[in-house]
């Protein structure tokens, strides 16, 4: 479904599920954030209707199939033979001309044959009508009666389409969401739609782009924890210490906080693209913290005092940390200000990254050295700290 939210109404009676679909559309229009609410177009196609009068055809001794066959042959056509052209064969179909099939008066005057024994060939007005058949002993007489005497022929609006899914008839109510996140809108809509009565045997299904949101949310619920675990594992393998790994990893929570705060300041709902931005932000935040802690550890490994190593390490890594944050932030500015096609995906991602880098940079330059002083103490400096520091300088 192309809409952000689609409510599928299933049932057996098309008219009843149409009424339920209209009620659901009215409910959705009252929910904050709903836009472009519409019900699937299922009516409006002109349909010719022929309603046969059973009592009338009984008076003439006809059957339903007798009248239906004539109408089907006149309007839809009936195969009467084949035409051969070399080794090719074509069906020969007989039917009324196009202009007569569109003319209701001509169809109402369509002659319906009535067969009687020749001796009893008397039509309803008392006049005798007979057709000779040569020397046939069981001769019959054929009379014709117009279709209008046997049925009502008119044109009215009928079903435009009848959609089916899972063996049931279906009508879809679609809407888009503006000014709020899709998840909260669907939660509110599901609570309100419960008040709508459905026809017996009917049920609802929720779809549209909301299905993609649910699927992406399930994938992110697996990808994000795995991503954080991999980051922590790489930090542990770098320092060989859980303490220093957790110290660097502390840049992730403050970075995520800044990203969420930036979304709130710009009045933007959380989306899947924003979630992807948080994953990218986590890597940059950890990188800056790794550069800072590695430098301090290297200075301590060279014999420098703890207090002096923290001060000098923070000053030495001020420029690299700021450059890393500025390059990433400035690169996302055009995306954060985008207004054209794809802006709904670019803006949340860029906003999260820029806001998170601001907060994580503050953590790296100000809070991280203080945390290092609190949790490091006189502990032994990891021997693997020098390699990352050299590569980051």
C-alpha positions, 0 to 999 in steps of 0.5 A, a space after each residue: 500500500 502506498 499510504 503511510 497507514 492502510 486499514 484493510 476491511 474484510 468481509 462477505 457483504 460488499 455493501 456492509 464492509 463499505 459502510 464500515 470502511 466509511 466509518 473508519 475513514 471518519 474516525 481516522 480524520 478526527 485523529 491528530 496528524 491524519 492527512 489525505 484520508 480516503 476509501 478505496 474507490 469501489 463504485 461509479 462504473 456504469 452497469 447495464 442491468 437486466 431484471 427479468 420478470 419471472 411471472 411475465 416469462 411464465 405467461 409466455 411459456 419461457 424459461 430464464 435461460 431462454 431470455 438470458 441466451 438471447 441477451 448474451 448473444 446480442 450484447 456479448 456475442 456468440 460463436 456461430 462458426 469458424 472461418 478458415 484462412 489457409 491453416 489458420 482458423 478464426 471464430 465467427 462471432 455474431 452480435 449486435 452492432 456497437 451502436 445498438 448495444 449502447 442504445 437502451 431503446 434498441 435493447 428494450 426492443 430486442 425480440 425474444 422468440 416464443 415457439 408454439 405448436 402451429 395450431 396454438 400460435 396465439 400471442 397475448 393480444 389474440 392475434 395468430 402468428 405462424 411461420 410455415 415449415 413446408 411439409 413438416 408434420 409437427 410444424 411450429 409457429 414462432 412469435 416474437 415479444 420485445 425484451 421490455 415486456 419480459 424484463 426491465 433494462 436500465 443503466 445504473 452505477 455499479 461496482 467499479 472493482 471487487 478486490 479479494 484477499 485471502 478468499 474474502 472481499 476487501 476494501 482499503 482505507 488509506 491515510 498519510 501522517 503529518 506532524 507526528 511519528 507514525 508509531 504513535 499515530 497507529 497506536 491512537 488509530 487502533 484504539 479509536 477504530 475498535 469502536 467501529 462495528 464490523 459486519 458479521 464475519 469481518 475483520 481488520 488488518 493494518 498495513 501500508 508503510 506502517 508494515 515497513 516500520 514494524 519490520 525495520 523496528 524488529 531488525 533494529 532491535 537486533 542490529 543495535 544491540 549487536 552493534 554496541 556489543 561489537 564496539 565494546 568488544 573492539 574497545 576491550 580488545 584494544 585496551 585489554 581492560 574492561 574499565 577503560 573499555 567502559 570509560 570510552 564507551 561512556 561517550 555513546 550514551 551522551 552522544 545518543 542523548 544529544 541526538 534525541 535532544 536535537 530531534 526534539 528541538 527541531 520538532 521531528 519525530 523519531 524514525 528509522 533513518 534517525 535510528 540509523 543515524 544513532 548507529 553512525 553517531 556511536 562510532 564517531 563518539 567512540 572514536 573521539 573517546 578512544 583518541 583521548 584515552 589512548 593519548 593519556 595512557 601513552 603519556 602515563 606509560 612514558 612515566 608522566 604523573 596522572 594529573 599531568 598526563 590527563 591535562 597534557 593529553 586533553 590539550 594534545 587531543 583537543 585539535 584532533 577531536 574538534 576536527 573529527 567532530 567538525 568534519 562529520 558535522 559540517 558534512 551533514 549540514 546540507 542534509 539537515 537543511 534539505 527540503 527536496 525529494 528524500 528530505 524526510 529521510 535525510 533530515 532526521 539522520 543528519 539532525 541526530 548525527 550533528 546533535 549527537 556529535 556536539 554532546 559527545 564532543 563536549 563529553 570527550 573534551 570535558 567530562 571524559 578526562 574527569 571520568 578518567 581521573 575518577 576511575 583510573 586512580 593508580 591502576 596499571 596502564 594497559 600495555 596496548 594503549 600505545 598503538 591506538 594513540 600513535 595511529 590517532 595522532 
